[in-house]
């Protein structure tokens, strides 16, 4: 895989700057779409868990405190 990646990078470096820009825009768009699909999948999983009664109801302040504690642990 590394060799293939290095070959791809070498090939991209040989492209004219305009084509490199087009490729960069394409890659960015693909990554954005992939992330949107991931977020939608996570949201759907969360809704299904909520509907199945698998999520506990918490206040916003409890969730914020939990996030702060989680950030401090890292």
For each residue, the residues with C-beta under 8 A, 3 or more apart:
1: 4 5
2: 5 6
3: 6 7
4: 1 7 8
5: 1 2 8 9
6: 2 3 9 10
7: 3 4 10 11
8: 4 5 11 12
9: 5 6 12 13
10: 6 7 13 14
11: 7 8 14 15
12: 8 9 15 20 23
13: 9 10 20
14: 10 11
15: 11 12 19 20 23
16: 19 20
17: 20 21
18: 21 22
19: 15 16 22 23
20: 12 13 15 16 17 23 24
21: 17 18 24 25
22: 18 19 25 26
23: 12 15 19 20 26 27
24: 20 21 27 28
25: 21 22 28 29
26: 22 23 29 30
27: 23 24 30 31
28: 24 25 31 32
29: 25 26 32 33
30: 26 27 33 34
31: 27 28 34 35
32: 28 29 35 36
33: 29 30 36 37
34: 30 31 37 38
35: 31 32 38 39
36: 32 33 39 40
37: 33 34 40 41
38: 34 35 41 42
39: 35 36 42 43
40: 36 37 43 44
41: 37 38 44 45
42: 38 39 45 46
43: 39 40 46 47
44: 40 41 47 48
45: 41 42 48 49
46: 42 43 49 50 55
47: 43 44 50 51
48: 44 45 51 52
49: 45 46 52 54 55
50: 46 47 53 54 55
51: 47 48
52: 48 49
53: 50
54: 49 50
55: 46 49 50
56:
57:
58: 62 63 66
59: 62 63
60: 63 64
61: 64 65
62: 58 59 65 66
63: 58 59 60 66 67
64: 60 61 67 68
65: 61 62 68 69
66: 58 62 63 69 70
67: 63 64 70 71
68: 64 65 71 72
69: 65 66 72 73
70: 66 67 73 74
71: 67 68 74
72: 68 69
73: 69 70
74: 70 71
